[in-house]
Amino acid sequence: MNPTHQFKPVASKSRKTVRSSQCLEGRTSQSSKAVTVRTRTKPRRKQTRPQSSPVSLPCFRNTTILPPEFFQIDALDLAPRLLGKFLRRDDVVLQITEVEAYRPNDSACHGRFGVTARTAPVFGPGGHAYVYLCYGLHTMLNVVADEEGAGAAVLIRACAPVCGLETIQERRGQQTEKPILLTGPGKVGQALGITTEWSNHPLYTPGGLELLDGPEPDKILIGPRVGIEYALPEHVNALWRFAIAGSPWISAPKNTLRLP
């Protein structure tokens, strides 16, 4: 496959980050199903932390959880399609703004080590989570792609907060609404409150950690992936990093990203 893989972005309205007692408003568009997000603005109040069961957020009551077949495609096709989609866990909803694709026979992919206790989820069917620790500190969330046995995934590099800002700030230990809150894969994992125990969790089942339908961005930036200097030159230089153009919720470095 051509490393500068082409795709056709579909226009959608821009989104703004909202505060913890409000949720995203608008209509989503995705090839799987058309979904309307209905919301009502409520007076600002202190949030109640979730109990053991998932919280049903009014602004996402009518959204669609993406089906398994959505994920079971080449990671290079799945990566840009994840932009604009929503991750939900308890009272936290994040919109995906930046991703990286990792493919079979990719010298930067964890699948290169074969099936181990840690990497086994990467070889499962698309639509499951692959969660690992980077440097023993940072929890990295990946979405498994392709068919069972392929060994491919998409790393979630950055997100924008949609709901549960107070919970996100508490988990991150930062009382800020600036992009530094979620621009980095370790920050995303921390904001969602996940551990490696979430590895192999099906993202298409209700409850726990879910991936919801969302709008496709107007324009998408592409560039080489970050921190893979150990890989072969053709994989280091492959343009397999994708981000929503114009979004401030993008991790560093930004100067390596450009319009296709």
N, C-alpha and C positions, 0 to 999 in steps of 0.2 A: 504494500500500500504506500502511496506517496506520502512522505512525512509531512507535507504541507496540506494534508487532507482538506478538501473543500466541503463547505456546508452552506446552506442557504438560511440566513437568519430571518426570522419573522418579526415584524414590527409589533411592539406592544407599548403601553403607556409606562412612563418612568414611575418608580416607586420611591417613597421617602421613608426613612427610618422613623418609627413612632415610639412613644414612651411606653413604659411598662404596663399601663392600664388601658392601652389602646392596641388595636391590631390593624394589619394592613387592609386597605380597602381597594376594591377593583375587580376586574374580571380576568381570569386566567385563560390562556390558550395553549393547547398542547395537542400533538397528533393523536395521543391515546384517547382523550375525551375532552370535550369542552366543559369547563367548570366555572360556576359563578361563585365568587366569594362575597357573602353578605355580612355586613357589619353595622353596628350602631356605636356611636361615640358615647362613652359614659363619663361621668365626672371622675376626675382623678382620685384614686383612693389607694390605700396600702394594699398590696397583694397578699393573699393567703398562700402559704407554701403548700405544695401538693401533698396529699396523703399517699398511701401505697398504690391506689388505683389511679390511672391516667386522668388528667383534667380535660373536660370537654370545653374547648374554647369556642365561644359564640361566633367569632369571626372566621373560624375554620370548620364550622359544623357541616357545611355543605361541600367541602372539598373532597377530592378523590385521592385515595392512596394509590400510588402508581403500581400497576400489576407486574407480576414476575417477568412477563415477556418484554416489558419496557427495557429491562436491564440486560437481557440475554442477547446482546449484540456486541460487536467489536468495541473495545474500550475507547478507541479513537473516535468512534461514532457516539458512544454514550457520553463522553466527557462534556462536549458542548451542549448536549441536550439536558444535562443536569443544571446548567446555569439558569437561575430564576426559580428553580424548584425549592420546596420548603422541607426542612428537617424539623420534626416535632418530637419533643420528649417532655412529659409533664406539662408545666405551664410555659415552657420555652419553645418558641418557634423562630427558626433562623432561615433566611433566604440565601441560597448558595450563590456566591459571586465570583469564585475562582476555583479552578480544578486542574488536575494533571492526570493524563492518561498513562497507564503502565500496561504493556501488552505481552503476550507470549513471545518467547525468544528475545526479550528486551533485557539487555545487560544491566538495566537500572531497576528492574522489577524484582520483588522478593520471590517471585516464582522461579527465578534462576537457581535457587537453592534446592528446588524440588519440594516434595511434600514432607514437611516437618510438623512438629506439634504446634509451632507458631504459624506456619504458612498454610496449613491445611485449608482454612476457609477461602483462601485465594483460588483454590482449585475446585471449589464448590460451584453450584449454579449461580448465575447472575441474580442480584437482588439482595444478597446477604451483606452484612457488615464484615469488614476485616479491620480489626483494631489492634494496633501494636504500640509499644513504647519506643520512643526515639531517645537515645542516650539514657535510657532508664528513667526519664523524667516526663516527656511530653507524650500525651495520648493522641495518636493519629488515627483519624477515621477515614476509611476507604470504603467505597461501594464496589463490591465484586461485580465484574462484567463478564459477558460472553457465556458460553455453554459450560456445563460441568466438565472439569478436567483441563480447561484452557489455561488457567493460571494468569488472570488479568484483573485489574482493578482500576478505579479512579480515586485519587486522593482529593479530599476536600481541603483546599488550601485556605479559603477565607469565606466568611459569611457576613450578612448584615442582620442586626436584630430586628425582629418583627413583634414578638410578644415576650413578656417575662423579663424585661430589662433588669428589674431589681434582682431577680434570681441569677441572671447572667453576671451582674456586677459582683454579687456575693460570691459566686463560684470562682470568678476570676480574681477577686480581691482587689478590684479597681472600681472606684466610683467615678466613672467617666462614660460619656456617650460618644466619644471620638472613635474613629476606626481602629485605633490601637487595641481596642477591646476584643476584636475578632479577626484581625488580619494576620493569620498564621495558623497552620494546621493544628498545632498544639493548643492554641487558644480556643479553637472550635471544639475540640474534644473536652477541654476543661469547662467551657460554657454549657455544654450538654450534660456534664456530670457523668460521663461514661468512663469505664475502665476496660481492660483487656477481656473482662468477662463478657462483654458485649460482642466479642468477635464471633462470627457465624450467626448472629441474630438476623432473622428475615425482616427486611425493612418494609415489606409489603403486607405485613399482618398488623391489625389494629392493636394499639397498646404498646407500651415500651418505647422504642425508637422507630419512627415512621418517616417515609419519604412521600411527600404530597405533591400533587400536580401544581404547576405554577406557570407564569408567563415566560415566553421566550424574549430575550432582550433584543433591542433594535440592532445593536452592533456588538460584535465579539472581537476581542483582542486575542492574538496568538503570540507565542514565544517559546523559547527553550525552557525546559524544566529547571528547578532550583536544587542545588546541593547534590548533584549526581556526577561529580568530577571523576569518580572511580569507573564510570561506565565507558563503553566504546565510543569513539568520536561521533559515529553516526547517530548514536542515541543521545549523547550529550547535546548535540546540535539540533535534534529533531524538534519541530515546533508542536509539542504535545501539551503545552500549557495554555489554558483558555480562561479568559476573564471578561466580565461585562464592561464594555466600553463606557467611560464616563462615571463609573462608580468609584467613590472614594474608598470603598471596602475591598481593597486589593492589597496583597502583601508585597513586601520588597523582594527583589528589585522590580521596579515598575518600568525602568527605561529599556528593558529587553522585550517589552510587549509592544505590539503594533497591530494595525488593522491588516487583514489578509489581502 
